[in-house]
Amino acid sequence: MTFLPRRLFTRLVLGLVLVSAIAVGTGAFYLYSRFHDAHSPFYEGTLQLFAGEISKGLAVEDGKVVYHFDPSLTADITDDRGAFIIFDDARNIVYATPGLTKPFVPVDGSLYQYFMIGGKGRTPDLYGISLTAPDISPKAHVQLVFPRGTTIIESVLHEFMKDIAWLWIPFLAGILAINIIVVRLALRPLDRAVEEARAIQPRGANGALSEDGVPDDLLPLVQTVNQAFARLREANAAQELFVADMAHELRTPLAVMKLQLAEMTSSAEARKLEGDVRGMERLVEQLLDRARLGRFRLERPEQIALQDVVREVAAYLAPEILRQGRTVEVIAGDEPVVVTGWRDDIFRALRNLVENALGHSPDAGLISIEVGGERMIAVSDQGAGFSADLIDPDLRRKRVLRSDRRGGFGLGLSIVDKTMEAHGGELVLINLKAGGRAEMRFPVVFEASGR
């Protein structure tokens, strides 16, 4: 079991946050270890700074070293339990804070000399510096000590953290934000590929992911996916061709059988077989409709008045509807409702919807075909309605869409669904209080994919 986030972007952001946290922790540990070491350059620099300020008050008058007392500097040192002494090469004391009578350590002749004096009992350790004042002759030496961990050194550290170290936080936050933006931009081609893959339809002529702007390390993945899409299109085309060829081959023997059965007027069994042959003919027609939808077409879509298609389908199916004891009505306004698409495909899709309604309608039932002003054709019947898995579009697309009408083979709704998908629209199925309603909804703007 992995605890990593599922999204690549989230994983990268999490990695950047962890790297930033490690950088902050490492830096803080380094500062802590350096500033809390009595021999660190920070402590030594602090002592050197104070000793240098004291040495600025030294001067030579009448051949002797004198110290021009600085009350504020001395107060800063003594207030934090520090002490200092100034003496010359002859160990004559020039100045000393109260209580000091001799140097802390012997002078070794170097410019800066750091030393530690161990405490006894409750007396703290003293950390100090011995500075030989430059440009003073005779030579003078300044020795300064502070108790280890004294407030003045810690206050310098706090000032450093307040004035400088806090800049790490916005700096690292800015770096993190920039890195996240860079990662987002780097993954943009992958997001575009995902959107393109979602838009690909099995019948699409441009069923491939764009390779423009794809990074070199992602390009093999995109190319592999395109190759897989190409193989799927080839397999789909072969399947559609097989279905079309099979349907064409079946039409002739079915027509012959139908003629032979028509001559057997006195046989009830012949009438039953004749009905079965009509059902097989309908299946062949639906297979041909399905095969036509899967083919690539070169002709451009045209402007189609939905009222004309509705009237044409109603006239085409009216004899069969009346023969089965049902009635049909057409509701179409005077204002033309025009959509863009392929007329033959829309005609066949609507014919399938009406035939599906005919299969659902009870005896003497009414089938209503209506043209809506919002680029819609609706077919209603007075039957039992649609099952739940047909009404839900998500469930419908996860299965083979089949009608449950009696005597049918279940291809009609699938043909309508694929037709509307090819036109950029949708098929919506609704259950009424008494019956079902199927709506072919067309888009406002239709861009042909060259299917």
C-alpha positions, 0 to 999 in steps of 0.5 A: 500500500502506498501513501503517496497522492494519486495525482502527479502534480500533488506528488511534485508539490509535496516533494517541493514542500518536503525539500523546503522544510528540510532546507529550513530545518538544516539551516536552523540546525546549522545556525543553532549549532554555530551560534551556541558554540562558544568558539564559533566565529559568531561569538568570536566576532562579537567579542572582537567587535566590543574589544575593537570599540574599546581600543578606539578610546586608546591614545598616547599622551606624553609617552603613556597610554591613556584611555578616554572613558566611554560611559555608555560602552562600559555600561553595556559591558558591565550590565551584562556581567562583562569586564575588561582591562587595558594594560601596556607591555610593562603590565601597567594597568591603564584602565580596568572595570571594578574588581580587576587588578591583573590581566586574565591571561598572558599576552602571546603577541598575536593581534587577536587571542581568544581564551576560556577561563573555567568557572568554579562552583557557581562562578560561570565560565568566562569566554574572552578575547585579548586584543593588541591595539593597532597603531599604538606605541608603546603597545597596549592590550585590551582583554575582555570577558563575558560569562558564557551564554551571556545576555549580550551575545544572545541579544545579538543573536536575537537581533540577527534572527529578527532582522535577517534570518526571518527573510528565509521564510518569504524567500523559501515561500517565494521559491516554493511558489515559483517551483509550483508554477514551473511544475504546473507549466511543465505538466500543462502538455500532459493536461492538454493530452488528457483533454484531447484524449477525452474528446476523442471518439472512435469514429473521429478522423482526428483521433490522436493526441497533439505532439506539439509542445510535448516534452521529450520525456513525455513524447514517447508516451503520447506517441504510444497512445496515438499508435494505440488509438490508430489500432483501435480505429483500424479494428473499429473500421474492420468491424463496421465493414464486416457488419455492413457487408453482412447486412448487405448480404442478408438483404437479398435472401430476406427479400426473396423469402418475403416474396415467397411468403407473400404468395402463401396467402392462405397459411397462418404459419406463413403470416407468422413467418412473414412477421419474423422476416420483417423483424429480420429486415428491420435488424438488417436496416439497423445494422446498416444504419450503425455501419453508416455511422461508423464510416468516415464521410467526406461530405460537409454538414448542411443546414437542416430544417427539423420540421421537414425531417419530422414530417418525412419520417411521419409520412414514411412510418404512418402506414406501419403505425396505422397497420398496428392500430396506433396513431401518430401526430406531428407538432411543429411550429411555423418558425423553422428550427434549423440545425447543422448536420447530416440529413440522412443520419438524422432521418434514420435516428428519428425513424429508430426513435419512432419505431422504438415508441411504436414497440412500446405503445399500447393498442390504440396508443398515440405517438407524438413527434414534436419539434421544439424551439430549442433545436430539439425533436421529441418523441413521446409514447404512452407505454411503460417508459424507460428503465433506470439504466437507460435514463442515466446517460453515464450508465447508458454509455458504460453498457451496450445501449439496447431498448427493451421493446418487445419484438426488437433487437435493441439497436435503435436507441444505440443508433440514435445515441451515436448519431447525436454524439456525432452531431455534438448533441445528446439523447435524453430519455425521460419517463412521463406519468404515462409513457416515455419521452425521447429528446434529440437535443442539438447543439447551438454550434456544431463543428464537424469532426470529419467523422 
